[in-house]
Amino acid sequence: MDRTLTHPGRKRWAATGALLLLTFVGVLLALVELPPTYQSQSSVVLLASPAASKPNGDNPYLSFSPSLTLTADAVSREIMSSAIAGQLAAQGFPDSYNVELATYTTATTGSVLQITVDGTDKAAVEFTLHGVTGEISTILAKLQSASPPADRIQAVTLSMSSQPALSLSQMARLLAVLIGVGLVASFGVPWLVEAQIAGRRLQRADVTAALVPPPTEPVADVYRPASHHASRSDVHSDPSR
């Protein structure tokens, strides 16, 4: 077997193995060093005002209208603004949160807001969830401050997590990125390096071939003069002389 052909292949696979080992070590370090992430959720529904519920027997759950959905959208945009986020952080609610309309909300079926809080400390996540959920009622009251109480939309908490749950989605995304980058680097980098080295070798070979002159062709031996010794013997052998 020609060793010159297998030697680059051995180098490439050795580099690939080393990079795969580094990827494995990086994933282990990420699992050990990165803190776990916790998530807590709650949901709040906006209900029709007492005046709007009268035609339906004072039952607000039978009085959903498009105005409730528009109000819920306005509340979610207000609470997600940087001003409110900074205000909540100053009040001791530092964890990140998200408030949005539930996916099943329509203009005629309801106006449910879904609150999600993420953080690395369980107690802080739970504390922030209560703060953000309560802020929804505060913002709603400010938006309706000019209306009489009988015409004000109400906010009712439907559900709230008893305790934050361990969230694996962010960790899974991070590990997926680390593994993907590691695999691409492990198999792609050695191949690119080997391709560059092979290209440079070809370039050097072309330059060397261009500098070396081609070999000269030998002159054809068509006419060869007779030796002087042969001519004298022929003269002596002539009897006429």
N, C-alpha and C positions, 0 to 999 in steps of 0.2 A: 504493500500500500504506500502511496506517495505521501510522505509526511508533510510536504509543503502545502498540500490541499487540506489536510485535516487540522493543521496547526491554527489557522485563523478561526476555524469553526470551534475549536476547543476554547480559544480566548473569548469568543462571543458568548458561549454558553456559561463560561466562568463568570463573565461580567453580569449576565442575566441572573445567575444564581445569587450573586452578591447583592444586586438591586432588589431581588425578591426578598432576601433576608432583611434588608433595610426596611422594606415595606411592612413586613411582618412585625418588626420591632417597633416601627412607628405606630401601627395599629394598637399594639399592646400598651405603648406609652399613652396613647389617647384614651384607652379604656381606664387606665390607672390614674392618670393625672387630671383629666377633665372632670369637673364636678357634675353630678347628676342634675337633670332638669326636671322640675315638678310643674304640673299644670292643674289649674282649678277652673271650674266653669259655673256659670249661673245664667238664668234666663229671666227676662222681665217682659211682661206683656202690657201694652197700652190699651186701656179700656175707655169706652165712650163716657162722656160726662153724664151726671144724673139727669140733666135736662134732655140729652139725646137718647137716654135709655127709657124714658117714660112711655113712648109709643110701644115698646116691647115689654111692658110689664115691669119696668125698672130693672131689667136684666141687661147689664152691659155686655154680657157674652153673646147676646143676640143682636147687638147693635154695632157690629163692625162696619166700617166705611173706609173709602179711600183716604179720607182726611187723617185717619189714625196711622195709616202706612206712611203718609207724607210727614207726619209729626215724628214718627219713629226714625225716619231717615234724617230729619233735621237734628234730632237729639244725638244720633250716632255720629254725625259729622261734627257736632259741637264738642262732644266729649273726646273725640279723637284729635282735636286740634292741639297744636303745640302749647297754646296758652293753658288749656285745662290740664294737659299732661304735666306741664311744669308746676301748676298749682297743686296737683295731687302729689307730686314728688316732694314739694315743700311741706306738705302736710304729713309726710311719713309713709307715702305709698310709692316706693321707688321702682317696683317691678314693672316690666312691660305688660301691656294689656291690649286687647282688641275688642271693639264693640261693633257689631254689624247686625243687619237684619237676618233672621233665620232663613234658611234656604226654602222652607215651605211657606213663607209669608207671601200673600198676594194682596191685591187691593181690596178684596171682599172677604177674605177668610181670617184676617188678623194682622197684628203688628207686633211680632215678638222680636226682642233684641237678645242676641247671644253674646255673653261676656266671657272672655277667655283671658286668663292671667298665667304668665310663664315666669319662672325664676329658679334660682338654685337653692333657696332657703324655704322650707315648707311653711314655717310660721309667717314669713314675710309674704309669701304667695297668698295664703289664706287671708291675711290682714288686708292686702291690696284688693283682693276680690270683694270684700265687704265695702271697702272704700269706694271702688268704682261703681258697684251696684247702687250704693246710696247716692252717688253723684248724679245718677240718671234722674232720680226724683227731684233733686235740687235744680238741675238744668230745666226739667219740664216745668217746674213751678216758676222759674224765671221767665220762660217763654210765655207763660199765661198770666203773668202778674197783673196785667190790665183787665183780665176777664173776671166776672163774678165766680165764686166758688161752684155754683150750680152748673156752670158752663165749662168747667175745666176737665181736661182729660186726666185720667188717673193712671198711675204706674203701680203694677202689682208684681211682686217677685213670684215666679212660677216654681223655680227650683234653684238649689245652690249646693255645690259639692260639700259634703261633710268634712272632707280633708283632701288636700292636694294629692294627686296621683303621680307616680313616676312616669315621665314622658320619655319614650324611647324614639320618637320620630326625629328629633334634632340630632341625637347621637347616631341614629341609623343613617341620616343624610351625611353627617360628617365622615362616618366610617366608609360609606359608599364612595365619597369623593376621594378619600385617602387611598382606598384600594384601587379605584379606577386610575388615578394618577400613577400609583405605584406600578400597576400592570403595564400601562402604556410606556412608562419610562424603562421598565425592566426589559421589555422586548423591543422597544423602538430605539432607545439610545445606543445599545451595542450594534444594532444593524446599521444605524446611520454612521457611527464611527467607523465600522468596517468598510462601509461603502466609500467614505471619504478617503480612507487609507488606500483602498484599491484604486480609486480615481487618481490619487497622487502618484501611485506606482506606475500607472499607465502613462501619466504625463511625463514622468522621468524617463520611462522607456522610449517614448516618442522623441524626447529631446536628445537622448543618447543616439538613437538611430539616425536622427537628422545630422548630428555632428560627425559621425563616422562615415568616411567616403566609401563608395561602393568598390568592390574588387575589380581590377582591370582584367580584361579578357586577353589570353595569350594570342600572339600573332600566329596566323596559320602557316604551317611549314609546307608550302607548295613547291617553291623553287629552292633546291639545295644544291650548291656548286659542287662539282666533283673534286675529290681531294687531289692535291698536287702529286702525291706518291703514286696514285693510280695512273695518272697521265704519263709519267716517265716509264712505267712498266709497259704501257701500251706501245710507246715509241720503240723500245728495245726489242720488242717481240716482232716488229715488222721486218720480214726477210728482204724486202726490197731495198732497205737501207743498209 
